[in-house]
Amino acid sequence: MRLPHFLSCALLLVLMLPAQAAIVAFEFDDPAKEARFKHFGEELRCLVCQNQSIADSNAELALDLRRELYKMIQNDATDEEIIDFMTNRYGDFVLYRPPVKTTTYLLWFGPFVLVLIGLIILFRVIRSGNKQGNTELSTEEQQRLQQLLKNEKGEG
């Protein structure tokens, strides 16, 4: 009975090793550098996870990006140099807030264009519905309707 318990503990330890391996502590001698590292860690997107920052991701690429960021900050790279390096290497998608330029117009303005198209379609559907609802009966149709209603009352 002890063997299954031992096996489950061993399996749990084996499964925990990759999670522990992804945790790497970066030490800074300057609190300002550490603050910059944390700031960029939240501003840069993990390209594997796509909805996580490199600070939150355990992906191997995110770890590599954190190491590169650490080296750049330790070598006193400016914010602009860091952003230029990351975007040149990985494209604007690595930034949570990509710059507004011709290659990112779809990212910035696409949702607004889709909402505008939806509103135009909704407006046209509502307008065409109102036109169809305002049909009037001709005098011949009104007489026929009256005759049908009289027949219906007479039988009931």
Buried (B, 14 or more C-beta within 10 A) or exposed (E): EEEEEEEEEEEEEEEEEEEEEEEEEBEBEEEEBBEBBEEBBEBBBBBBBEEBBBBEBBBEBBBEBBEBBBEBBBEEBEEEEBBEBBBEEBEBEBBEEBEEEEEBEEEEEEEEEEEEEEEEEEEEEEEEEEEEEEEEEEEEEEEEEEEEEEEEEEEE
